[in-house]
Amino acid sequence: MRYKTDLIYFSPTGRTEKVMRMIASGLRSDTVSHNITGNNAKIAVDAETLAVFGAPVYSGRLPPIMPRRLETITGNGAAVVTVVYGNRAYDDALLELKDLVASRGFKVLAGAAFVAEHNIVTEVASGRPDRHDEKNAVDFAQKVEIKFLGKDFGDVDVKGNNPYRPYSDHSVLAPEGSSKCDTCGVCSRICPVAAINAKTPKKTDKTKCISCLSCVYKCHTGSRHIGGIANFFARRKLRKLTTTRREPEFFL
């Protein structure tokens, strides 16, 4: 039986999007992708469509922009929630996403947490998600499909605590531009929280920045970076995460 799937994801560096596409590859559906990283898309999902939501994890929480990105999305059918984290822990992020999606009218029938290469310290979970993750994503998708087609929309329990853990202060990890900056303006246009002014692109508004590093990954001159001292301490703290391979977790 053919059906429709809406992939709805926030993915500043493309890692979450990659996981979303892995899941979609295991579904026998017509798939439409909605990348909500840069704007609030108005999306109404009907009861015959499966909605698959995805978001990265920053210090155990969703990006603080997520409630705003989801406020124009509505549905009255089934949904899957997925978070992608950098091999430390996803803490309360999956529960937070489930709660947000449920508040938009969806019935959450499944959840998953995947590991991806850390956006700041790329040697942590380097190369993830990999082929093994892809196989797990396809297996998960096939189980989700059985539940969806069988109209098994019972509420799923996922890991996490409410109240959620407090947000961490990311201001020290706000990227800045160096002398290599040619003021092309790409960083300003792609910043999901408007933390970079096009007129002064070397600077970042630290009160807005969520350290997604989209500007770093997409800077064609290699100008944007996290400051040396902050980078040093972040790497020293996170390198220990490379020693243990964490596998995806699924909730059905």
N, CA and C of each residue as an Amber inpcrd file, in Angstrom:
protein
   756
   0.8400000  -1.1970000   0.0000000   0.0000000   0.0000000   0.0000000
   0.8720000   1.2430000   0.0000000   0.6700000   2.1200000  -0.9760000
   1.4180000   3.3730000  -1.0400000   0.7500000   4.4100000  -0.1450000
   1.5500000   5.2040000   0.4790000   1.0420000   6.2870000   1.3140000
   2.0390000   7.4380000   1.2190000   1.8130000   8.4920000   1.9540000
   2.6770000   9.6690000   1.8910000   3.3920000   9.8740000   3.2190000
   4.6370000  10.2900000   3.1350000   5.4170000  10.6580000   4.3150000
   5.9150000  12.0830000   4.1680000   5.7620000  12.8720000   5.2080000
   6.3460000  14.2060000   5.2710000   7.5430000  14.1610000   6.2150000
   8.7500000  14.4090000   5.6800000   9.9360000  14.5670000   6.5160000
  10.0320000  16.0360000   6.9060000  10.0760000  16.3180000   8.1930000
  10.1130000  17.6980000   8.6920000  11.2960000  17.7980000   9.6390000
  12.3160000  18.5470000   9.2420000  13.5430000  18.5200000  10.0390000
  14.2580000  19.8640000  10.0950000  14.9710000  20.0320000  11.2120000
  15.8580000  21.1740000  11.4510000  17.2710000  20.6100000  11.3590000
  18.0680000  21.0790000  10.3840000  19.3560000  20.4360000  10.1290000
  20.3850000  21.4410000   9.6060000  20.9870000  22.2380000  10.4930000
  21.9300000  23.2690000  10.0530000  23.1670000  22.7510000   9.3230000
  23.6690000  21.5610000   9.6900000  24.8760000  21.0400000   9.0510000
  24.6130000  19.8230000   8.1730000  23.3550000  19.4180000   8.0320000
  23.0110000  18.3100000   7.1410000  23.0220000  16.9390000   7.7720000
  23.4740000  16.8120000   9.0150000  23.5550000  15.4950000   9.6400000
  22.1650000  14.9250000   9.9430000  21.2980000  15.7590000  10.4960000
  19.9380000  15.2920000  10.7810000  19.2030000  14.9540000   9.4930000
  19.4100000  15.7700000   8.4750000  18.7820000  15.4970000   7.1790000
  19.2150000  14.1300000   6.6530000  20.4890000  13.7930000   6.8210000
  20.9830000  12.5020000   6.3480000  20.2670000  11.3610000   7.0560000
  20.0650000  11.4780000   8.3640000  19.3480000  10.4500000   9.1080000
  17.9030000  10.3540000   8.6370000  17.2850000  11.5110000   8.3870000
  15.9010000  11.5130000   7.8990000  15.7800000  10.7430000   6.5790000
  16.7360000  10.9220000   5.7170000  16.6880000  10.2490000   4.4120000
  16.9610000   8.7590000   4.5580000  17.7810000   8.3870000   5.5370000
  17.9900000   6.9630000   5.8120000  16.6870000   6.3070000   6.2530000
  15.9600000   6.9710000   7.1310000  14.6780000   6.4350000   7.5870000
  13.7070000   6.3360000   6.4190000  13.6590000   7.3920000   5.6080000
  12.7340000   7.4130000   4.4620000  13.0190000   6.2810000   3.4850000
  14.2910000   5.8740000   3.3770000  14.6430000   4.8190000   2.4280000
  14.0360000   3.4700000   2.8210000  13.6190000   3.3420000   4.0730000
  13.0180000   2.1020000   4.5170000  11.5010000   2.1060000   4.4650000
  10.9260000   3.2030000   3.9710000   9.4730000   3.3240000   3.8890000
   9.0040000   3.1770000   2.4430000   7.9120000   2.4650000   2.2270000
   7.3470000   2.3180000   0.8880000   6.3140000   3.4320000   0.6560000
   6.7870000   4.6520000   0.6580000   5.8680000   5.7880000   0.5950000
   6.3690000   6.8390000  -0.3830000   5.4800000   7.7380000  -0.7300000
   5.8600000   8.9250000  -1.4910000   6.2830000   9.9820000  -0.4740000
   7.5310000  10.4100000  -0.5650000   8.1050000  11.2580000   0.4800000
   8.2780000  12.6960000   0.0270000   7.8810000  13.6170000   0.9020000
   8.0840000  15.0500000   0.6820000   8.9480000  15.5650000   1.8350000
  10.0030000  16.3130000   1.5050000  10.9110000  16.8380000   2.5300000
  10.6270000  18.3090000   2.8130000  10.6570000  18.6620000   4.0970000
  10.4810000  20.0440000   4.5270000  11.6530000  20.3980000   5.4420000
  12.6070000  21.1400000   4.9360000  13.7390000  21.5860000   5.7510000
  13.3430000  22.9050000   6.4080000  13.0890000  22.8710000   7.7210000
  12.6040000  24.0580000   8.4280000  13.7320000  24.7940000   9.1520000
  14.9720000  24.5390000   8.7540000  16.1040000  25.1670000   9.4180000
  16.0420000  26.6830000   9.3180000  15.7140000  27.1880000   8.1390000
  15.8100000  28.6330000   7.9240000  14.5280000  29.4090000   8.0220000
  13.3890000  28.7330000   8.1760000  12.1390000  29.4880000   8.2130000
  11.0230000  28.6720000   8.8510000   9.9460000  29.3680000   9.1720000
   8.7450000  28.7420000   9.7020000   7.8560000  28.3470000   8.5320000
   7.8670000  27.0830000   8.1640000   7.0370000  26.6340000   7.0520000
   5.6400000  26.3110000   7.5560000   4.6290000  26.7530000   6.8120000
   3.2550000  26.4330000   7.1660000   2.9090000  25.0870000   6.5410000
   2.7860000  24.0620000   7.3870000   2.5710000  22.7040000   6.9080000
   1.3770000  22.1060000   7.6440000   0.4060000  21.6400000   6.8880000
  -0.7420000  20.9370000   7.4630000  -0.6660000  19.4870000   7.0070000
  -0.4990000  18.5750000   7.9370000  -0.3320000  17.1550000   7.6320000
  -1.6590000  16.4450000   7.8830000  -2.1820000  15.7920000   6.8610000
  -3.4900000  15.1320000   7.0200000  -3.3370000  13.7860000   7.7190000
  -4.4650000  13.1990000   8.0850000  -4.4760000  11.9880000   8.8960000
  -3.9620000  10.7640000   8.1570000  -3.8950000  10.8300000   6.8290000
  -3.4150000   9.6920000   6.0350000  -1.9160000   9.7680000   5.7480000
  -1.2570000  10.7910000   6.2630000   0.1690000  11.0130000   6.0170000
   0.9680000  10.7650000   7.2850000   2.0970000  10.0890000   7.1530000
   3.0070000   9.8780000   8.2720000   3.9890000  11.0440000   8.3300000
   4.0670000  11.6900000   9.4710000   5.0080000  12.7970000   9.6540000
   6.2240000  12.2990000  10.4320000   7.4170000  12.5310000   9.8930000
   8.6580000  12.1410000  10.5720000   9.4360000  13.4080000  10.8850000
   9.5670000  13.7100000  12.1730000  10.2330000  14.9290000  12.6230000
  11.6670000  14.6140000  13.0500000  12.5900000  15.5290000  12.7520000
  13.9780000  15.3310000  13.1390000  14.6300000  16.6170000  13.6010000
  15.5140000  16.5080000  14.5980000  16.2330000  17.6810000  15.1130000
  17.5480000  17.2460000  15.7450000  18.5530000  18.1200000  15.7180000
  19.8090000  17.8170000  16.4080000  19.6810000  18.0890000  17.9020000
  20.6310000  17.5620000  18.6620000  20.6670000  17.7600000  20.1080000
  21.8530000  18.6490000  20.4530000  21.5900000  19.6930000  21.2400000
  22.6500000  20.5810000  21.7200000  22.6450000  20.5380000  23.2430000
  23.6690000  19.8980000  23.8170000  23.7940000  19.7800000  25.2730000
  22.5410000  19.1930000  25.9170000  22.0140000  18.1580000  25.2820000
  20.8910000  17.4420000  25.8640000  19.5260000  18.0480000  25.6480000
  19.4440000  19.1090000  24.8590000  18.1680000  19.7690000  24.5800000
  18.0110000  19.9980000  23.0780000  16.7840000  20.3080000  22.6660000
  16.5580000  20.7380000  21.2920000  17.1090000  22.1420000  21.1010000
  17.4260000  22.5280000  19.8670000  17.7600000  23.9260000  19.6140000
  16.6190000  24.8120000  20.1110000  16.9210000  25.8940000  20.8070000
  15.8440000  26.7160000  21.3840000  14.8990000  27.3300000  20.3660000
  15.2770000  27.3180000  19.0810000  14.4150000  27.8460000  18.0340000
  13.3150000  26.8560000  17.6450000  13.4070000  25.6020000  18.0710000
  12.4710000  24.5710000  17.6070000  10.9900000  24.8710000  17.8830000
  10.6290000  25.3630000  19.0710000   9.2010000  25.6640000  19.2740000
   8.6610000  26.6460000  18.2380000   9.4590000  27.6300000  17.8730000
   9.0190000  28.6000000  16.8740000   8.9220000  27.9590000  15.4920000
   9.8730000  27.0780000  15.1650000   9.8430000  26.4290000  13.8570000
   8.6270000  25.5110000  13.7050000   8.1440000  24.9670000  14.8150000
   7.0270000  24.0350000  14.7400000   5.6650000  24.7010000  14.9380000
   5.6410000  25.9790000  15.2860000   4.3710000  26.5980000  15.6410000
   3.4160000  26.7590000  14.4550000   3.9270000  26.6410000  13.2300000
   3.0610000  26.7620000  12.0490000   2.7820000  25.4020000  11.4100000
   3.0980000  24.3390000  12.1330000   2.8720000  22.9770000  11.6240000
   1.7400000  22.3330000  12.4210000   0.7620000  21.7780000  11.7190000
  -0.3750000  21.1440000  12.3820000  -0.6480000  19.7760000  11.7660000
  -1.2770000  18.9110000  12.5520000  -1.6310000  17.5950000  12.0450000
  -2.6490000  16.9210000  12.9340000  -3.2590000  15.8900000  12.4280000
  -4.2000000  15.0990000  13.2390000  -3.9910000  13.6080000  13.0050000
  -2.7690000  13.2650000  12.5910000  -2.4350000  11.8730000  12.3220000
  -1.2190000  11.4220000  13.1050000  -0.4980000  10.4390000  12.5530000
   0.6190000   9.8060000  13.2490000   1.9380000  10.5110000  12.9640000
   2.8410000  10.4570000  13.9460000   4.1600000  11.0790000  13.8010000
   5.2370000  10.2220000  14.4380000   6.4340000  10.3860000  13.9180000
   7.6510000   9.7820000  14.4690000   8.5740000  10.9230000  14.8590000
   9.2350000  10.8190000  16.0100000  10.1730000  11.8560000  16.4360000
  11.5780000  11.2650000  16.4870000  12.5390000  12.0180000  15.9610000
  13.9220000  11.5480000  15.8730000  14.8690000  12.6610000  16.2790000
  15.8450000  12.3420000  17.1270000  16.8910000  13.3030000  17.4690000
  18.2470000  12.7220000  17.0830000  19.1920000  13.6070000  16.8130000
  20.5310000  13.2190000  16.3610000  21.5450000  13.9130000  17.2570000
  22.4230000  13.1310000  17.8800000  23.3500000  13.7180000  18.8580000
  24.7810000  13.2520000  18.6130000  25.7290000  13.9270000  19.2470000
  27.1380000  13.7010000  18.9720000  27.8500000  12.7410000  19.8910000
  27.2120000  11.6300000  20.2460000  27.8370000  10.5110000  20.9630000
  27.9660000  10.6980000  22.4770000  27.5140000  11.8450000  23.0250000
  27.5340000  11.9860000  24.4810000  26.2390000  11.4260000  25.0570000
  25.1400000  12.1560000  24.8940000  23.8260000  11.7340000  25.3640000
  22.7910000  12.6700000  24.7660000  21.5670000  12.1750000  24.6560000
  20.5140000  13.0650000  24.1520000  19.6110000  13.5560000  25.2800000
  19.8540000  13.0880000  26.5050000  19.1870000  13.5820000  27.7010000
  17.6740000  13.7390000  27.5120000  17.1700000  14.9900000  27.5060000
  15.7250000  15.2310000  27.4540000  15.2270000  15.6360000  26.0710000
  16.1090000  15.6320000  25.0750000  15.7550000  16.1810000  23.7650000
  14.6550000  15.3840000  23.0680000  14.6860000  14.0640000  23.1630000
  13.6800000  13.2650000  22.4680000  12.2990000  13.4730000  23.1000000
  12.2440000  13.5040000  24.4050000  10.9710000  13.7730000  25.0880000
  10.4840000  15.1720000  24.7540000  11.4080000  16.1100000  24.7080000
  11.0460000  17.4890000  24.3730000  10.4310000  17.5720000  22.9760000
  11.0370000  16.8730000  22.0200000  10.4910000  16.8760000  20.6620000
   9.1340000  16.1820000  20.6300000   9.0130000  15.0770000  21.3370000
   7.7220000  14.3860000  21.3910000   6.6350000  15.3130000  21.9340000
   6.9420000  16.0270000  23.0050000   5.9610000  16.9290000  23.6080000
   5.5680000  18.0530000  22.6550000   6.5550000  18.6030000  21.9440000
   6.2710000  19.6740000  20.9880000   5.3850000  19.1780000  19.8500000
   5.7270000  18.0050000  19.3150000   4.9730000  17.4550000  18.1900000
   3.5450000  17.1090000  18.6230000   3.3990000  16.5370000  19.8070000
   2.0640000  16.2170000  20.3130000   1.2290000  17.4780000  20.4980000
   1.8780000  18.5680000  20.8970000   1.1540000  19.8200000  21.0990000
   0.6300000  20.4050000  19.7950000   1.1630000  19.9310000  18.6560000
   0.7020000  20.4010000  17.3520000  -0.3950000  19.5030000  16.7820000
  -0.8700000  18.5490000  17.5810000  -2.0080000  17.7270000  17.1760000
  -1.6830000  16.3240000  16.7140000  -0.4130000  15.9230000  16.7410000
  -0.0090000  14.6100000  16.2420000  -0.0740000  13.5420000  17.3300000
  -0.2360000  12.2970000  16.8920000  -0.1500000  11.1380000  17.7760000
   1.2070000  10.4860000  17.5350000   2.0890000  10.5470000  18.5210000
   3.4580000  10.0620000  18.3490000   3.4950000   8.5580000  18.5800000
   3.7620000   7.8100000  17.5120000   3.7370000   6.3460000  17.6010000
   5.1210000   5.7280000  17.7300000   6.1950000   6.5140000  17.5090000
   7.5530000   5.9540000  17.5990000   8.5720000   7.0790000  17.7830000
   9.7170000   6.7080000  18.3300000  10.8030000   7.6700000  18.5050000
  12.1450000   6.9940000  18.3100000  13.1570000   7.7950000  17.9970000
  14.5020000   7.2450000  17.7970000  15.5480000   8.2980000  18.1090000
  16.7120000   7.8200000  18.5320000  17.8660000   8.6950000  18.7580000
  19.0560000   8.1070000  18.0140000  19.6290000   8.8860000  17.1010000
  20.7660000   8.4540000  16.2980000  22.0120000   9.2570000  16.6480000
  23.1610000   8.6530000  16.4010000  24.4460000   9.3270000  16.6090000
  24.9760000   9.8370000  15.2830000  25.5330000  11.0510000  15.3070000
  26.1950000  11.6150000  14.1310000  27.4950000  12.2840000  14.5620000
  28.3570000  12.4850000  13.6200000  29.6300000  13.1640000  13.8750000
  29.3910000  14.4800000  14.6090000  30.1290000  14.6990000  15.6800000
  29.9560000  15.9040000  16.4850000  30.2680000  17.1390000  15.6500000
  29.4150000  18.1560000  15.7420000  29.6180000  19.3210000  14.8690000
  30.7880000  20.1890000  15.2900000  31.2090000  20.1300000  16.5560000
  32.3450000  20.9420000  17.0170000  33.6380000  20.1350000  16.9830000
  33.6160000  18.9350000  17.5590000  34.8060000  18.0730000  17.6030000
  34.5350000  16.9040000  16.6610000  34.9080000  17.0510000  15.4050000
  34.4880000  16.1040000  14.3670000  35.1250000  14.7220000  14.4930000
  36.1740000  14.5900000  15.3030000  36.7300000  13.2520000  15.5030000
  35.8320000  12.4080000  16.4220000  34.9100000  13.0530000  17.1140000
  33.9260000  12.3300000  17.9180000  32.8380000  11.8000000  16.9900000
  32.6530000  10.4830000  16.9920000  31.6790000   9.8080000  16.1100000
  31.9540000  10.1280000  14.6450000  33.2240000  10.1900000  14.2910000
  33.6150000  10.5040000  12.9150000  32.9940000   9.5140000  11.9280000
  32.4130000  10.0470000  10.8600000  31.8140000   9.2110000   9.8340000
  30.4130000   8.7330000  10.1250000  29.8790000   9.0500000  11.2870000
  28.5040000   8.6740000  11.6140000  27.5380000   9.7440000  11.0940000
  26.3370000   9.3380000  10.6870000  25.8380000   7.9770000  10.6120000
  26.5040000   7.1950000   9.4840000  26.7500000   5.9080000   9.7340000
  27.4490000   5.0690000   8.7670000  26.5010000   3.9820000   8.2330000
  27.0690000   2.9890000   7.5500000  26.2400000   1.9470000   6.9440000
  25.4780000   1.1410000   7.9920000  26.1050000   0.9120000   9.1360000
  25.4190000   0.1860000  10.2060000  24.2320000   0.9940000  10.7050000
  24.4180000   2.3040000  10.8530000  23.3180000   3.1750000  11.2540000
  22.2000000   3.1590000  10.2090000  22.5980000   3.1340000   8.9470000
  21.6080000   3.1140000   7.8740000  20.7580000   1.8460000   7.9460000
  21.4070000   0.7140000   8.1930000  20.6590000  -0.5450000   8.3200000
  19.6730000  -0.4520000   9.4830000  20.1240000   0.0970000  10.6040000
  19.2460000   0.2670000  11.7570000  18.0860000   1.2010000  11.4330000
  18.3660000   2.2490000  10.6690000  17.3180000   3.2010000  10.2950000
  16.2680000   2.5450000   9.4200000  16.7030000   1.7230000   8.4860000
  15.7670000   1.0200000   7.6000000  14.9270000   0.0300000   8.3980000
  15.5620000  -0.7230000   9.2960000  14.8200000  -1.6780000  10.1310000
  13.7720000  -0.9520000  10.9770000  14.1680000   0.1750000  11.5410000
  13.2490000   0.9870000  12.3460000  12.0810000   1.4710000  11.4960000
  12.3900000   1.9680000  10.3010000  11.3430000   2.4790000   9.4130000
  10.3290000   1.4000000   9.0670000  10.8090000   0.1850000   8.8330000
   9.8960000  -0.9000000   8.4710000   8.9640000  -1.2570000   9.6270000
   9.4640000  -1.1780000  10.8540000   8.6090000  -1.4280000  12.0180000
   7.6040000  -0.2970000  12.2010000   8.0500000   0.9350000  11.9580000
   7.1480000   2.0840000  12.0250000   6.0300000   1.9290000  10.9980000
   6.3980000   1.4970000   9.8050000   5.4110000   1.3460000   8.7330000
   4.3200000   0.3440000   9.1190000   4.7070000  -0.7440000   9.7460000
   3.7300000  -1.7450000  10.1880000   2.7490000  -1.1180000  11.1670000
   3.2750000  -0.3240000  12.1140000   2.3960000   0.3350000  13.0870000
   1.4760000   1.3380000  12.3930000   2.0430000   2.0990000  11.4720000
   1.2630000   3.1430000  10.7980000   0.1450000   2.5420000   9.9500000
   0.4770000   1.5530000   9.1450000  -0.5340000   0.9450000   8.2730000
  -1.5620000   0.1450000   9.0680000  -1.1560000  -0.3220000  10.2460000
  -2.0860000  -1.0370000  11.1060000  -2.8860000  -0.1190000  12.0080000
  -2.7120000   1.1910000  11.8170000  -3.4180000   2.2000000  12.6260000
  -3.1580000   2.0230000  14.1230000  -1.9280000   1.5730000  14.4440000
  -1.5350000   1.3850000  15.8360000  -0.9240000   2.6910000  16.3350000
  -1.7940000   3.6050000  16.7410000  -1.3410000   4.9490000  17.0980000
  -1.2580000   5.1570000  18.6070000  -1.0410000   4.0980000  19.3550000
  -0.9050000   4.2430000  20.7990000   0.2940000   5.0980000  21.1600000
   0.1600000   5.8820000  22.2160000   1.2210000   6.7920000  22.6300000
   2.4720000   6.0160000  23.0400000   3.6330000   6.4520000  22.5560000
   4.8840000   5.7630000  22.8520000   5.6330000   6.4740000  23.9730000
   6.2710000   5.7030000  24.8360000   7.1160000   6.2680000  25.8940000
   8.5460000   6.3930000  25.3710000   9.1750000   7.5400000  25.6280000
  10.5680000   7.7490000  25.2400000  11.3580000   8.2050000  26.4650000
  12.6690000   8.1350000  26.3690000  13.5290000   8.5670000  27.4690000
  13.5130000  10.0820000  27.6170000  13.6890000  10.5300000  28.8450000
  13.7760000  11.9600000  29.1000000  13.0470000  12.3390000  30.3700000
  13.3220000  13.5360000  30.8470000  12.7070000  14.0520000  32.0570000
  12.0380000  15.3920000  31.7890000  10.9650000  15.6260000  32.4930000
  10.2710000  16.9060000  32.4370000   9.9690000  17.3220000  33.8720000
  10.5090000  18.4570000  34.3600000  11.1510000  19.5400000  33.6210000
  12.4450000  19.0970000  32.9120000  12.6690000  19.6900000  31.7270000
  13.8710000  19.3960000  30.9620000  15.0860000  20.0360000  31.6340000
  16.2570000  19.5190000  31.3250000  17.4790000  20.0950000  31.8650000
  17.6250000  21.5420000  31.3880000  18.2240000  22.4230000  32.1830000
  18.3800000  23.8290000  31.7770000  19.2680000  23.9320000  30.5340000
  19.0310000  24.9810000  29.7580000  19.8820000  25.2210000  28.5930000
  21.2950000  25.5890000  29.0360000  22.2790000  25.0940000  28.3000000
  23.6710000  25.4570000  28.5590000  23.9820000  26.8000000  27.9140000
  24.9570000  27.4890000  28.4650000  25.4060000  28.7610000  27.8960000
  26.3700000  28.4760000  26.7520000  25.9340000  28.7470000  25.5060000
  26.7680000  28.4910000  24.3340000  27.5110000  29.7400000  23.8600000
  27.4460000  30.8160000  24.6190000  28.0040000  32.0820000  24.1260000
  29.4990000  31.9880000  23.8320000  30.2320000  31.1650000  24.6150000
  31.6740000  31.0610000  24.3860000  31.9830000  30.2650000  23.1250000
  30.9700000  29.5440000  22.5990000  31.1720000  28.7420000  21.3970000
  30.5490000  29.4010000  20.1660000  30.3280000  30.7010000  20.2340000
  29.7890000  31.4280000  19.0860000  30.9120000  31.7000000  18.0870000
  30.7910000  31.2130000  16.8460000  31.8550000  31.4250000  15.8510000
  31.9980000  32.9010000  15.4730000  33.2070000  33.2850000  15.1170000
  33.5010000  34.6350000  14.6300000  34.2270000  34.5100000  13.2930000
  34.2660000  35.6060000  12.5540000  34.9700000  35.6310000  11.2840000
  36.3940000  36.1650000  11.4420000  37.3100000  35.6650000  10.6430000
  38.7100000  36.1230000  10.6930000  38.9700000  37.1130000   9.5620000
  40.2390000  37.4500000   9.3980000  40.6230000  38.3870000   8.3360000
  40.3970000  37.8110000   6.9460000  40.1820000  36.4980000   6.8410000
  39.9170000  35.8720000   5.5410000  38.5030000  36.1400000   5.0320000
  37.6520000  36.6970000   5.8930000  36.2620000  36.9730000   5.5270000
  36.2030000  37.9460000   4.3500000  35.4640000  37.5910000   3.2890000
  35.3190000  38.4820000   2.1290000  33.9370000  39.1360000   2.0880000
  33.2240000  39.0820000   3.2160000  31.9050000  39.7060000   3.3830000
  30.9070000  39.2690000   2.3110000  30.9410000  38.0070000   1.9260000
  30.0130000  37.5080000   0.9040000  28.5740000  37.4700000   1.4030000
  28.3940000  37.3340000   2.7330000  27.0620000  37.3610000   3.3080000
  26.3710000  36.0220000   3.4460000  27.0320000  34.9370000   3.0140000
  26.4000000  33.6220000   3.1030000  26.0610000  33.2820000   4.5540000
  26.9690000  33.5390000   5.4700000  26.7480000  33.1900000   6.8710000
  25.5180000  33.8990000   7.4320000  25.3430000  35.1420000   7.0550000
  24.1910000  35.9060000   7.5200000  22.8850000  35.3320000   6.9770000
  22.9080000  34.9130000   5.7130000  21.6860000  34.4000000   5.0880000
  21.2700000  33.0430000   5.6310000  22.2360000  32.2080000   6.0000000
  21.8890000  30.8530000   6.4210000  21.7310000  30.7030000   7.9280000
  22.1430000  31.6880000   8.7140000  22.0360000  31.5590000  10.1710000
  20.5660000  31.4060000  10.5650000  20.2080000  30.3010000  11.2160000
  18.7920000  30.0580000  11.5180000  18.2120000  30.9590000  12.5980000
  19.0730000  31.6730000  13.3240000  18.5830000  32.5250000  14.4110000
  18.9530000  33.9920000  14.2090000  19.3770000  34.3460000  12.9900000
  19.7160000  35.7420000  12.6490000  20.7180000  36.3470000  13.6210000
  21.7690000  35.5820000  13.9110000  22.7880000  36.0510000  14.8500000
  23.9360000  36.7750000  14.1560000  23.9100000  36.8480000  12.8080000
  24.9990000  37.4690000  12.0540000  24.4280000  38.5730000  11.1720000
  24.9020000  39.7800000  11.3910000  24.4630000  40.9320000  10.6080000
  25.2310000  40.9640000   9.2910000  24.5340000  41.0930000   8.1710000
  25.1800000  41.0870000   6.8570000  26.1830000  42.2220000   6.7060000
  25.9870000  43.3120000   7.4340000  26.8970000  44.4610000   7.3320000
  28.1710000  44.2530000   8.1390000  28.1140000  43.4030000   9.1530000
  29.2960000  43.1100000   9.9840000  29.4180000  41.5940000  10.1720000
  29.6670000  40.8540000   9.0870000  29.6090000  39.3910000   9.1510000
  30.7270000  38.7300000   9.9610000  31.7590000  39.4780000  10.3150000
  32.8090000  38.8850000  11.1400000  32.3540000  38.6920000  12.5850000
  31.3140000  39.4220000  12.9730000  30.8320000  39.3760000  14.3450000
  29.5970000  38.4680000  14.4510000  29.3720000  37.9520000  15.6460000
  28.2140000  37.1190000  15.9190000  27.5480000  37.6100000  17.1950000
  26.2330000  37.7220000  17.1560000  25.4850000  38.1020000  18.3520000
  25.4190000  36.8870000  19.2700000  26.2290000  36.8970000  20.3190000
  26.3410000  35.7380000  21.2020000  25.0750000  35.4720000  21.9980000
  24.2150000  36.4740000  22.1120000  22.9640000  36.2650000  22.8340000
  21.9510000  35.4770000  22.0050000  22.1830000  35.4000000  20.6850000
  21.2860000  34.6620000  19.7980000  21.8720000  33.3310000  19.3300000
  23.1770000  33.2580000  19.1900000  23.8410000  32.0930000  18.6040000
  23.5310000  30.8170000  19.3920000  23.2420000  29.7290000  18.6700000
  22.9890000  28.4330000  19.3030000  24.1180000  27.4370000  19.0270000
  25.2150000  27.9180000  18.4510000  26.3910000  27.0880000  18.1630000
  26.0700000  25.9090000  17.2670000  25.2070000  26.1270000  16.2800000
  24.8940000  25.0520000  15.3310000  26.0370000  24.8420000  14.3390000
  26.8540000  25.8700000  14.1390000  28.0270000  25.8670000  13.2640000
  27.7040000  25.7800000  11.7770000  26.4740000  26.0790000  11.4180000
  26.1250000  26.1280000  10.0010000  27.0110000  27.1120000   9.2620000
  27.2820000  28.2540000   9.8840000  28.1090000  29.2820000   9.2350000
  29.5360000  28.8020000   9.0280000  30.0480000  27.9920000   9.9610000
  31.4140000  27.4680000   9.8440000  31.5050000  26.4890000   8.6800000
  30.5420000  25.5780000   8.5900000  30.5690000  24.5430000   7.5590000
  30.3590000  25.1080000   6.1560000  29.6510000  26.2310000   6.0510000
  29.3020000  26.7410000   4.7340000  30.0800000  27.9900000   4.3430000
  31.0920000  28.3530000   5.1280000  31.9420000  29.5040000   4.8010000
  32.9840000  29.0780000   3.7620000  32.9240000  29.6580000   2.5690000
  33.8030000  29.1970000   1.4870000  35.2480000  29.6540000   1.6440000
  35.4960000  30.6270000   2.5190000  36.8730000  31.0820000   2.7360000
  37.5140000  30.4300000   3.9570000  36.7280000  29.6940000   4.7390000
  37.2590000  29.1150000   5.9730000  37.4950000  30.1490000   7.0390000
  36.8070000  31.2650000   6.9310000  36.9970000  32.3770000   7.8570000
  36.3860000  32.1200000   9.2240000  35.2110000  31.5290000   9.2510000
  34.4760000  31.4340000  10.5120000  34.9700000  30.2620000  11.3570000
  35.1210000  30.5100000  12.6450000  35.6710000  29.5090000  13.5490000
  35.2960000  29.8610000  14.9810000  35.4170000  28.8770000  15.8660000
  35.2660000  29.1220000  17.2990000  36.6160000  29.5620000  17.8340000
  36.6120000  30.5510000  18.7010000  37.8450000  31.0970000  19.2520000
  38.7620000  30.0410000  19.8460000  40.0580000  30.3170000  19.8080000
  41.0700000  29.3390000  20.1850000  40.9160000  28.7600000  21.5730000
  40.7160000  29.6030000  22.5870000  40.6240000  29.1110000  23.9580000
  39.3660000  28.2660000  24.1410000  38.2190000  28.7840000  23.6430000
  36.9630000  28.0400000  23.7660000  37.0490000  26.7160000  23.0130000
  37.6790000  26.7470000  21.8570000  37.8260000  25.5390000  21.0470000
  38.6790000  24.5070000  21.7780000  39.7530000  24.9900000  22.3940000
  40.6640000  24.1030000  23.1210000  39.9380000  23.3760000  24.2470000
  39.1890000  24.1280000  25.0540000  38.5110000  23.5090000  26.1900000
  37.3680000  22.5990000  25.7370000  36.6870000  22.9710000  24.6580000
  35.6160000  22.1150000  24.1340000  36.1900000  20.7880000  23.6650000
  37.3040000  20.8470000  22.9600000  37.9320000  19.6220000  22.4700000
  38.4390000  18.7460000  23.6170000  39.0450000  19.3680000  24.6040000
  39.5600000  18.6020000  25.7360000  38.4260000  17.9040000  26.4800000
  37.2760000  18.5620000  26.5950000  36.1370000  18.0060000  27.2980000
  35.4670000  16.8820000  26.5070000  35.4280000  17.0490000  25.1720000
  34.6420000  16.1340000  24.3500000  35.4300000  14.9770000  23.7550000
  36.7600000  15.0740000  23.7170000  37.5460000  14.0060000  23.0860000
  37.3130000  12.6440000  23.7300000  37.0530000  12.6300000  25.0420000
  36.8520000  11.3590000  25.7270000  35.6400000  10.6080000  25.1940000
  34.7570000  11.3160000  24.4740000  33.5710000  10.6740000  23.9320000
  33.8940000   9.7580000  22.7590000  35.1110000   9.8340000  22.2440000
  35.4790000   9.0190000  21.0910000  35.7080000   7.5590000  21.4580000
  35.8420000   7.2560000  22.7460000  36.2530000   5.9100000  23.1530000
  35.1150000   4.8920000  23.1140000  33.8830000   5.3260000  23.1670000
  32.7440000   4.4150000  23.1920000  31.8090000   4.6890000  22.0140000
  31.5030000   3.6520000  21.2750000  30.5620000   3.7940000  20.1730000
  29.1420000   3.5840000  20.7190000  28.3360000   4.6180000  20.6310000
  26.9480000   4.5100000  21.0570000  26.0750000   4.1620000  19.8520000
  25.1340000   3.2670000  20.0770000  24.2670000   2.8190000  18.9960000
  22.9110000   3.5400000  19.0580000  22.1980000   3.5660000  17.9610000
  20.8710000   4.1910000  17.9620000  19.9510000   3.5160000  18.9800000
  19.0000000   4.2890000  19.4820000  17.9820000   3.7500000  20.3960000
  16.6150000   3.9790000  19.7770000  15.7390000   2.9970000  19.9530000
  14.4220000   3.0550000  19.3040000  13.3160000   2.8230000  20.3170000
  12.1960000   3.4880000  20.0960000  11.0420000   3.3820000  20.9680000
   9.8010000   3.1750000  20.0960000   9.1590000   2.0150000  20.2470000
   8.0290000   1.6460000  19.3970000   6.8490000   1.1410000  20.2330000
